[in-house]
Amino acid sequence: ILIIIETIRLFIRPLALGVRLTANLTAGHLLIQLTSTAVLALLPTIITLSILTIIILLLLTILELAVAIIQAYVFVLLLILYLQENT
């Protein structure tokens, strides 16, 4: 029974890591999508608020790039640790 549980644990850990990485990146993309939709909706009516929203959109894009770099680093680091643990 312990062999089966340990085997399942070895398969689930990288899978959970991939799901967490996907969720974090998807959340950032959705936030950027919502902000850009707000820019398009506000552009014909309120120019000053639209410019402010564009600045927020640029800052969110920079934040998303930083999050992607950090997530890639953490993903590789944990994957290496998981693989070293199994050898």
N, C-alpha and C positions, 0 to 999 in steps of 0.2 A: 504493500500500500504506500509506503514512504517513497518508493521509486516512482510511482505514478504521480504522486503529489509534487515531487521535486521536478519531474519532467514537465508537468504543466506549469510550474512556476518559472522554469527556464524559458518557456515559450511565451508566457504572458508578459513578462517584464519588458522585453523590447517592443511588444505590441502596445502595451500601455504607454510607453515612451513615445511611440509614433502617434498615438491618438492624442496625447497631450500636446505634442508639437503641432499637429494639424489643427487642433482647437485654438491654440494661441494665435497661429497665423491667420486662421479664418476670421477670428474676432477682429483683428486689426484690419483686414481687408473689408469686412462689413462696415466698420466705422468709417473708413475712407470712402466707401461707396455712399453711405448715408450723408456724409459731409459734402461730397461732390454733388449729390442730388439737391441738397439744400442750396448750394451755390447756383445751380442752374435755375432753381425755382425763384431765388431772390434777385438774380441779375437783372431781369427787366423792371423790377419794381423799386427795390431799395439798393442803390449802388453802394453806399457806404457800408452797409451791413454785409453786402456781398463781398466787398474787398476784405473786410475783417474775416469773413468765413474762408476766403481763399488763403489768407495767411494761416489760419488754423489748419486748413487742409495741407499746406506745405509743412507745417510743424508735425502734423500727424504722419505724413509720409516719411519724414526724417526719423521719427520715433519708430515707425514700422520697420524701417531699414535697420535700425539699431537692435530692435527686438529679434529680427530675423538672424542677424549675425550672432547674437547671444544664444538664441535657440539652437542654431547650427553647432555652436561650440559645445553647448551642454549636451546635445544629442550625441555628438561624436565622443565626448568625454565619457558619458555614461555607457555608451555602446562598447567602448574599449574596456571600461571597468567590468562590464558584464561578461565580455569575452575572456578577459584575464581570469575572472573568477571561475570559469568553467574549464580552464586548462590545467 
